Amino acid sequence: METASKERILKNIRKGLIQTTDQPFPNLDTSTSVYPAPVDSLDVIFAEQFTRVQGNFVYCENEEDFIDHLTALADEKQWNNIFAWEYFLQQMLQRNAFMRLSVGNNLDKADAGITLCEWLVARTGSIVVSSRQMAGRSLTIYPPVHLVVAFNTQLVYDIKEALQGVTEKYNGTLPSMISIATGPSRTADIEKTLVLGAHGPKEVYLFFVDQPGV
């Protein structure tokens, strides 16, 4: 009895695979975004959404302003080892005589890690990073605090545009890891109590530099 029922099910499946069906909605537009067009500027939208998910948004007019904000934050938090692996950031910090820069791999001593990013997604307040960056996979998640430097040229409205940007940047070859981080790491698995820093940094700071980056 069971064998007959199984054969009947398999027969119906084979028949369904052989016979083609018409598309129920042939005029469906799949290219237009389902989200409304942004009203405010992208930097304002990003700042609002990023702050909403407990990220710390720091506006910087230029490179010098960024160094001033970073130095003040490091003094306030008493950070002595801020790790940077990307040459662009190392050079920027060194030419501005930033004294708390670390460039080694002993991340157990890191107070914070500072990296660049691929894109900023305004609609969700998300930061897109990838394994193709010189910061790799570890520096964005191992230190207890993740500091991100981004420029106004890296803002897009939605995730689709960010992924297209990553694809174009690497000539159609996607990195082995693309991470879309929306605020600090968090979980509420235990008694529905929100805990930050469960699987990554418990604090995220975004230094938004309002000048073209590289």
Residue pairs with C-beta under 8 A, 6 or more apart in sequence:
33 158
33 160
35 123
35 158
38 45
38 122
38 123
38 157
42 122
42 155
42 156
42 157
43 122
43 152
43 155
43 208
43 210
45 122
45 123
45 157
46 57
46 120
46 121
46 122
46 125
46 155
46 208
47 57
47 59
47 208
48 125
49 122
49 123
49 124
49 125
50 57
50 125
50 183
50 206
51 57
51 125
52 125
53 125
53 182
53 183
53 184
54 183
54 184
54 186
54 196
55 125
55 183
55 184
55 204
55 205
55 206
56 203
56 204
56 205
56 206
57 206
57 208
58 69
58 73
58 205
58 206
58 207
58 208
59 208
59 210
60 66
60 69
60 207
60 208
60 209
60 210
61 209
61 210
61 211
62 209
62 210
62 211
63 92
63 96
63 209
63 211
64 96
65 209
66 149
66 207
66 209
67 92
67 93
67 96
67 98
69 207
70 82
70 98
70 114
70 147
70 207
71 98
73 79
73 205
74 80
74 82
74 100
77 111
77 112
77 145
79 100
79 111
79 112
79 145
80 100
80 111
81 100
81 102
81 109
81 110
81 111
81 112
82 100
82 101
82 102
82 110
82 111
82 112
82 113
82 114
82 147
83 102
83 103
83 104
83 107
83 110
83 112
83 113
83 114
83 139
83 143
84 90
84 93
84 101
84 102
84 103
84 113
84 114
84 115
84 135
85 103
85 115
85 134
85 135
85 136
85 139
86 115
86 116
86 133
86 134
86 135
87 134
88 116
88 214
89 114
89 115
89 116
89 149
90 101
90 103
93 101
94 101
102 109
102 110
107 113
107 138
107 139
107 142
107 143
110 142
110 143
110 144
111 143
111 144
111 145
112 143
112 144
112 145
112 146
112 147
113 135
113 139
113 140
113 142
113 143
113 145
113 146
113 147
113 201
114 147
114 148
114 149
115 129
115 133
115 135
115 139
115 140
115 146
115 147
115 148
115 149
116 133
116 135
116 148
116 149
116 150
116 213
117 127
117 128
117 129
117 133
117 148
117 149
117 150
117 154
118 128
118 129
118 130
118 133
118 154
118 162
118 165
118 166
118 169
118 178
119 127
119 128
119 154
119 155
119 156
119 161
119 162
119 165
119 166
120 126
120 127
120 128
120 150
120 154
120 155
120 156
120 162
120 206
120 208
121 127
121 128
121 156
121 157
121 158
121 159
121 161
121 162
121 180
122 155
122 156
122 157
122 158
123 157
123 158
123 159
124 159
124 180
124 182
125 182
125 183
126 159
126 162
126 180
126 181
126 182
127 148
127 150
127 180
127 181
127 182
127 204
127 206
128 159
128 162
128 166
128 178
128 179
128 180
128 181
129 135
129 140
129 178
129 179
129 181
130 166
130 175
130 177
130 178
130 179
131 137
131 175
131 176
131 177
131 178
132 170
132 175
137 177
140 146
140 179
140 181
140 200
140 201
141 185
141 199
141 200
141 201
143 201
144 197
144 201
144 202
144 203
145 201
145 202
145 203
145 204
145 205
146 181
146 200
146 201
146 203
146 204
146 205
147 204
147 205
147 207
148 204
148 205
148 206
148 207
149 207
149 209
150 206
150 207
150 208
150 209
150 213
151 208
151 209
151 210
151 211
151 212
151 213
152 208
152 209
152 210
152 211
152 212
152 213
153 212
153 213
154 213
156 162
156 165
159 180
162 180
163 178
166 174
166 175
166 178
167 174
181 200
181 204
183 204
184 196
184 197
184 200
184 201
184 202
184 203
184 204
185 196
185 197
185 198
185 199
185 200
185 201
185 202
186 194
186 195
186 196
186 197
186 198
187 194
187 195
187 198
187 199
188 194
188 195
196 202
196 203
197 203
